[in-house]
Amino acid sequence: MNALEAHQLTKVYDNGRQRLRVLDNLSFTVARDEFLVIAGDSGSGKTTLLSLLSGIDKPTSGRIVLLGRDITELSEDELAPMRNTAIGFVFQSFHLVPSLTALENVMLPAELKGDADADERAARLLQRVGLAERGAHFPGQLSGGEKQRVAICRALINYPRIIFADEPTGNLDTGAGERVLNLLVELKREHNAALVCVTHSHGIAARADRVLRLVNGRLAEE
Amino acid sequence: MLHRRFIIRQITRSPVQALLVVLCVGLALITLVALDGFGHSVRSALRQDAKQLHAADILVRSNTFFSPAIEKTIQELKQARRISTVRTYEFYSVVRPMSGEGSLLAQLKVVQPGYPFYGQVRLKSGRSFADVLQTGRILVDPVLLDRLNLRRGDRLHVGDAVLTIADEILVEPDRPVTFFAFGPRIFVAGEDLDALNLVDRRSRVRHRYLVKAHADTEIDPLAEVLRAAAGEQERVYTYKNARPRIQRYFDNFLVYLGVVALFTLLLGGIGIQAGMSAFLREKTDTIAIMKTLGATSSTILRQYLFVGAVLALGGTIIGFGGGIGLQFWLPRMFRGLVPVAISPQITVPGVLQALVLGFGLTAVFGGLPLYRLKGVTPAGIFRRDRPTARTGRWAAVVSLGTIFIGFAVIAAWHLGRFKFGVVMAAGVLIAAVIVVLLLKGIMAGLGARRIRNLPVRQAVRGLMRPGNATVSIAVTLCLACTAVSTIFLVERNLNRFFTTSFPADAPNLFFLDIQPDQLEQFKKALQRPAQYYPIVRARIASVNGRPIDPAAERRRMGDNLARTFNLTYRASLLPNESIVQGGQLFPKSPAKAKAVPMSLLDEVQAIRPLEIGDHLTFNIQGVPVRTVITSIRTRSRQALQPFFYFVFQPDDLKAAPHTIFTGVRVPPDQRGKLQRRIVAQFPNISVIDVGATLKTLSGIMAKFSRIILFFMAFSLLAGFLILISSIWATRFARIRETVYYKILGARSGFALKVLTLENVFLGGISSGMAVVIAHLAAWLICTEIFGFPYIFLWVETLMMWGVPVFMVMAVGGWACRPVLKQKPSTFLRSQSAM
């Protein structure tokens, strides 16, 4: 079984006066432990595609099958358990909850799931990424690289089967970006998960199992 | 230089925050403008109609028969054709119809021909008062006809006389307020006074001479002549200096409402500060970019000062307009209390005052957020998640000092009492500081706790969200809820004390003015055992040889020693009394030979610190009686029982002219029958039905409460505006959190639960503190001012806590709707576009 299947995905934005076709009839699959990069220029629809694949947004037409289940028509609440346990997210802007400490941010998905040992697992993950001492710090007190490592820990705490990453090194300098990418790939391997990464970084693309290039909303496999 | 388009854009790009600031300015002004205008209208109407309100040029008043000296002077002035006079008598008496059921305590006014000199008594028939009020006829308040089911032409027993109802009174010039009357008015012609046979045997009669000077220039000299002749119990006023009861009542009530309005003003001010802070926080990026592009702090400050001025102007227009609008509605609220037709006035000073107040308020409360713009640095555009550096602690201190002084000045100016204004400002400030400290303590305590439950923890963290005006909202809500709850608790306690807690065996029917020679007959007519209390009316002439200064005494808050007291005599204590000093009521002492022994109730010590051995000289209907305090008593206040400040030995007071009163417990179904029987046999005896009196009292209190609560509602509204403002200011953070919850796998109910819990905590903490403070304040008011035991009311307490929580939940929930509706994809797209 594939981790992900996209069937004839199309996304059209309609602002009342004009229709903008962002994605046009895309179909592809992602294998269970594959590292897939979706590359493309700014405005090519990369982030929109990631939103559709992860169930954050709905396609105008087409189907998405995630871990064998068609998620296209699922409601927000039906998607919630999938997002919580089967999917991990890593964003360019980190999206950590500012009022929670690093440890609490990592714990949050496990707590939502109802795990009693959320704090122990979160602490172990932070230790694994070298942030054991920063657990009590708030996001505002962390550097960009540290924030992204916290975000990776948060994405992995519920052992997801697929990780979606949106420009995970986009806000980091070269050194920090490199370290974060290494960590992401390492942890992906440790957790035996698929990784779908949207980027325009050639460095990341070079390390992927496969790269799909988006040009004007259409796919061109490299 | 001002950049017009930039200023307009700043306001139009943050319409909600701008509107909230405008509304807070408006809200702060509205009650003050309304009450100021209303008070001004009432006072000017009273001034214009002063002669009508007294029906005379000069008033000579007494609670006893006039002294020979003043009678002689009046007669001489009349003979010299310098004045005309009308004699009036006012007192309560029970009346009953010739035929049919029922009896009623009525307020009688016996007037001689010529009444009134000014103004007119308007009758329902439209006929002239002088033509209708003739011997054998009476004019009555329409309420009396309703209550006794009578109509014009029916006959009524009034004292010993039977009089015919000739007409109904619509307006009476010198008694415009029926608010405190325990019975409807009856006008009786002076010729029927003797036939009533009531005045000589009555303990409480208000005697008046209405005097008309034959020349206006003579009014003041004539008043001086009359004052010179007046005895100790007589008062002489001209229409210019009499400050009628209605004006005193209005002045006092308007001062009280003024305090409520000032409270709203303060909360509105806090709202302006919270709103301006939130408004300017939204501009941080713009300001940082402007600074990056080379704008100086003063250039930027100038633009935003103008923005503040525009918002202040908007708020002032709303506040002034709303205040004028409210003035149209206030006469309806004060229906039955307003003596004259009140029309709202728009005056130039009124408009200027509103402008000064609106701009001053915005400057005082919005000053600190504007000053803090200095703290925005160009670096802010790079690090949005870093809070703006706080600019200068001393600026906060200066701001607080300005607020305190500004508030004290406004309070002093508005209430016309400087000291009161300063004390009020200090009181509110101290209360606010205590509440802030408590809140900070609670917040710190909550923050330090490791909360296991996830939604609860998220809600608590939400309260500490950067930019959240949690403390401002909580202080505002807490102060507003405290004020409302205190009034509510005092009112409920009074009601409960007088009604629910009224003991089953406590008297509910009181009989006043029983003459000593009627006592045996009365006992037979009453047909039940009762405690009888002799009453001797007297004034205190001196304390330890020092004469009482009536003017100084009347300036005192609460009770004073210059009024007329009811003395009594008995040999033993009442069941609810006990001796606290002196061992027994009248211990034998050597002083007895020189002065009359007297037992003092400890409550008098609150008026003046009197001790055993102190001497009080009473003027008992012209006879000086020197007494010595031989014991001090106290009483339990658990039940409504008669009590006397001064008790004498029977032998010392029995010979003085006195009346007797008693109270009995009568089942409701027998009350009417007994009243009728007693009134028929003893027309001079007044019967007071406690049930009916309590109903009147409750009605009065409910009316007062409604008016006060109406004005208090504006304070609550200010609190809710701050809440909405805060939610709006933090909506980005709330949306972000909600989106993160959804992305991380929370169901939509989770975010709702967290936001609801946050509002519950906010409302719960604020109203919880308010309930505690309100109980403390109400306890002090009940025990120290009203002097009755405080009852802790559980249901009301829960209500006072629950209602604000529910309201915060409802308002907060409503304001959070856009947050909950936000789609994750839309939010993330907007973030990646930044």
HADDOCK unambig.tbl for C-alpha pairs under 7 A between the chains (distance, minus, plus):
assign (segid A and resid 51 and name CA) (segid B and resid 825 and name CA) 6.75 0.50 0.50
assign (segid A and resid 56 and name CA) (segid B and resid 824 and name CA) 6.41 0.50 0.50
assign (segid A and resid 56 and name CA) (segid B and resid 825 and name CA) 5.72 0.50 0.50
assign (segid A and resid 57 and name CA) (segid B and resid 825 and name CA) 5.66 0.50 0.50
assign (segid A and resid 77 and name CA) (segid B and resid 747 and name CA) 5.04 0.50 0.50
assign (segid A and resid 77 and name CA) (segid B and resid 748 and name CA) 6.45 0.50 0.50
assign (segid A and resid 80 and name CA) (segid B and resid 742 and name CA) 6.81 0.50 0.50
assign (segid A and resid 80 and name CA) (segid B and resid 745 and name CA) 4.20 0.50 0.50
assign (segid A and resid 80 and name CA) (segid B and resid 746 and name CA) 5.60 0.50 0.50
assign (segid A and resid 80 and name CA) (segid B and resid 747 and name CA) 5.52 0.50 0.50
assign (segid A and resid 81 and name CA) (segid B and resid 745 and name CA) 5.57 0.50 0.50
assign (segid A and resid 82 and name CA) (segid B and resid 745 and name CA) 6.90 0.50 0.50
assign (segid A and resid 83 and name CA) (segid B and resid 743 and name CA) 6.41 0.50 0.50
assign (segid A and resid 83 and name CA) (segid B and resid 744 and name CA) 5.90 0.50 0.50
assign (segid A and resid 83 and name CA) (segid B and resid 745 and name CA) 4.59 0.50 0.50
assign (segid A and resid 84 and name CA) (segid B and resid 744 and name CA) 5.22 0.50 0.50
assign (segid A and resid 84 and name CA) (segid B and resid 745 and name CA) 3.80 0.50 0.50
assign (segid A and resid 97 and name CA) (segid B and resid 737 and name CA) 6.25 0.50 0.50
assign (segid A and resid 99 and name CA) (segid B and resid 461 and name CA) 6.10 0.50 0.50
assign (segid A and resid 99 and name CA) (segid B and resid 465 and name CA) 6.01 0.50 0.50
assign (segid A and resid 109 and name CA) (segid B and resid 744 and name CA) 5.65 0.50 0.50
assign (segid A and resid 109 and name CA) (segid B and resid 745 and name CA) 6.87 0.50 0.50
assign (segid A and resid 111 and name CA) (segid B and resid 454 and name CA) 6.88 0.50 0.50
assign (segid A and resid 112 and name CA) (segid B and resid 746 and name CA) 6.23 0.50 0.50
assign (segid A and resid 140 and name CA) (segid B and resid 385 and name CA) 6.23 0.50 0.50
assign (segid A and resid 140 and name CA) (segid B and resid 386 and name CA) 6.35 0.50 0.50
